[in-house]
Amino acid sequence: MPVLPGAEPYRHEGGEVGVLLCHGFTGSPQSMRPWAEYLAERGLSVSVPLLPGHGTRWQDMQLTTWHDWYAEVDRALRELQERCRTVFVFGLSMGGALTLRLAAQHGDAVRGIVLVNPANKVHGLAAHALPVVRHLVPSTKGIASDIAKEGVTEVGYDRVPLHAAHSLRRLFQTVDAQLPQVTQPVVLLHSPQDHVVPPADSARILSRISSTDVKEILLEQSYHVATLDHDAERIFDESLAFVERLAPDLVDGKGSRSGG
């Protein structure tokens, strides 16, 4: 199936600092593209992979599991590590969960992480019904485009494939058990008005990670897809400041490669 316009993966060959950006469940790189381009314009090497089953049609996701999604971001991370001296990982929603697993699995090879409205759990009765209902009903209504900003839409599916949602639940359980293994510096930004992921998920993550260098920021003007919303520039600026603080020898004050 052809990739939806705007959902294509994105890569930029920049300096010695690399950033991997992980998009969300049923979403696409489009939700991360402005963030990625902001970082690329400031000299960083950037990678935004398209997760398997995403960016085409929701039926394609039915054939994938969290293992496929994680394998793709893991591959992209290793590619960045081969050409960069320092690598950061940023994630939105389910991409936040993938980011946390990468941090737990790769340890010091990940210098720091930025999480935007990270997801940690499938909530409500639906979570308990998923193991059975997914065999009876193929999909339910979509979660894309939870954005406060007028006229902005997310390139994502209008249906949630339930086999994939069941696997998403397994991902969250796996990552939750690994949270104490996360020790890297963290910036966590979340929206009080989020109609997809409740604030409880961010609170749970912050209470269980072992990181001591942690900054929490509230995105008061945005809904779930905050990377495309009113607070996008705040996210971009905070993430760049985070990278510059942790890799000052590789990035100058303007974010470009030192000495170049």
C-alpha positions, 0 to 999 in steps of 0.5 A, spaced: 500 500 500 502 507 498 504 511 504 499 516 506 501 523 503 505 526 509 506 520 513 513 518 510 519 517 514 524 523 515 532 523 515 537 528 516 544 527 516 547 533 520 552 533 526 555 528 531 549 529 535 543 524 533 536 525 535 531 519 534 523 521 534 518 516 535 511 517 533 504 515 536 499 509 535 495 509 529 499 516 527 505 517 523 512 521 522 507 527 520 506 528 527 513 529 529 516 532 522 516 540 524 520 538 531 524 534 526 525 539 521 527 544 527 532 540 530 535 539 523 535 546 521 540 547 527 545 542 525 543 535 528 542 529 525 535 526 525 531 520 524 523 519 524 522 512 522 515 510 520 512 504 524 510 498 521 503 498 519 502 505 520 501 510 514 497 506 509 491 503 512 488 501 518 488 494 516 495 493 515 496 494 522 492 488 524 498 484 521 503 487 526 505 487 533 509 491 538 515 487 537 515 490 530 514 497 532 519 496 537 524 493 532 523 499 527 525 504 532 531 500 535 534 499 528 533 506 527 537 508 534 542 503 532 543 507 525 544 513 529 549 510 534 553 508 528 554 515 525 553 520 531 557 520 538 551 522 542 544 520 541 537 522 544 530 519 543 524 523 543 517 520 543 510 522 543 504 518 546 506 510 544 512 513 541 514 515 549 513 508 551 517 506 545 522 511 548 522 508 555 524 501 552 529 504 548 532 507 554 531 501 559 534 496 554 540 501 551 542 504 558 548 509 557 548 509 549 541 513 550 544 520 552 537 523 554 530 522 553 524 527 551 517 524 552 510 528 550 504 526 553 507 519 554 502 513 554 503 507 559 496 504 560 490 502 556 484 505 560 477 503 562 473 497 561 476 496 553 482 494 556 479 488 559 475 486 553 480 487 548 482 479 548 475 477 546 472 483 543 478 483 538 476 477 535 469 479 534 470 486 532 476 488 527 476 496 529 473 501 533 473 509 532 480 513 531 484 517 536 488 521 531 487 529 531 486 530 538 489 538 537 486 544 540 489 549 534 484 550 529 485 548 522 491 543 524 490 535 523 494 529 524 495 524 518 493 518 522 488 512 522 480 514 523 480 507 526 483 503 531 485 496 529 483 492 535 488 486 534 494 492 534 490 495 540 491 488 544 498 488 542 499 495 545 496 493 551 502 488 552 507 493 550 505 498 556 505 492 561 512 490 558 515 497 559 511 499 565 515 493 568 522 496 565 521 503 568 526 502 574 531 501 569 530 508 566 536 512 569 537 517 563 536 525 564 528 526 562 524 532 560 517 530 560 511 534 557 504 533 558 497 536 557 492 537 562 487 537 557 489 530 553 483 526 550 487 520 549 492 519 554 490 521 561 495 525 566 495 519 570 500 516 565 505 521 566 505 521 573 506 513 573 512 514 569 515 519 573 514 515 580 517 509 577 523 511 573 530 511 576 532 518 573 534 523 578 535 529 572 528 530 571 524 536 568 516 536 568 513 541 564 505 542 563 502 544 556 496 548 558 494 550 551 495 543 547 491 537 547 494 530 545 498 531 539 502 537 542 507 537 537 502 540 532 499 544 537 499 551 540 505 549 545 509 546 539 515 551 539 515 550 547 517 543 546 522 544 540 525 549 544 525 545 551 528 539 547 534 543 544 536 546 550 536 539 553 540 537 548 545 543 548 546 542 556 547 535 556 552 535 549 555 542 550 562 539 547 558 537 540 553 543 540 554 550 540 549 555 542 545 555 536 544 548 535 549 547 530 555 542 529 561 545 533 567 548 529 562 547 523 
